[in-house]
Amino acid sequence: MKLSVFTVATPDLTAEELASTAAAAGIEGIEWRYRGIPADALSEEPSYWRHNRCSIDPDQWEEQVPEFREAAKKHGRQSIALVPYLSCGDLLATEQAFQTAQALGASIMRVGVPGYDRKTSYPELYKQAVHYLNEVQEMAQQYKVKAVVETHHQTIAPTASLAYRLVQSLDSQHVGVLYDPGNMVHEGYENHRMGLELLGPYLAHVHVKNAAWFKDESNKNSNSSVNEQNTEILLTSNWHCQWAPLTEGVVNWLQVFRDLKSVGYDGYYGIEDFSGVLQSKAMLQHFADVFAEIERRVDEEVQV
């Protein structure tokens, strides 16, 4: 089993600190976040999506890539992925990201997928995405970096089957799917084994995190479908989904691991924990410990 870390989840660590911590935890691969820090965030405390110290700035990639690449090399880690935040159809930014990934020595890179907000129809968004991904496939072949579409809520690829629909006409050597069960708690749950069987050779990478659903506070005093004054009918209960610690959310990672093994997956498992319960260094060690135990249990099951 191979473990990796997506540096969006370790915003307080520098590239050097992250590589050293990953090595200590036995995490082999690093997926580097590819996004700049807003000027007004530099005075803030480290955070996942704003002041992330473990992130390559697209405007300074040529100067920064050697630092990140060498930090990984110094500690015997592999820079396996570049993870940008690309808009579907932005071919200039996509090609620049491919150039960065190649310079980094990464083998995979996340590409853009249209968001879905009920304003533009799915068929129109699907057409845009397929056109973009055909262009992406040519770049992936040129730069020798596999492009991956992530299963992600609030996009047109929240499920394995919808991600598969986007890539099914493309060459799985150059374009694949980043499978993220944690995102699928928010939106897109399908039986994991069935989805993985459908993806087949397009399954390229797996992200590891967890999430859970909670009823909103405003619903907690409602004991029936009608309120105390009997004047207003409660038509629905409001729920929200939020990130949870790795072993405390909806995703049963022991079963997901079994399902991944059943389809022959032998790629990386990349931690992306947004729960904030553990500090970065402790979170990485916890991840490594949990997956070592998962692997041990599954190996025992096979032997029996």
Helices and strands as residue ranges (DSSP letters): E 2-6, G 7-9, H 15-25, E 29-34, G 39-41, E 55-56, G 58-60, H 61-74, E 78-84, H 91-104, E 108-110, H 122-143, E 146-150, H 160-167, E 175-179, H 183-186, H 192-199, G 200-202, E 203-208, E 210-215, G 217-219, E 239-244, H 253-262, E 268-271, H 280-303
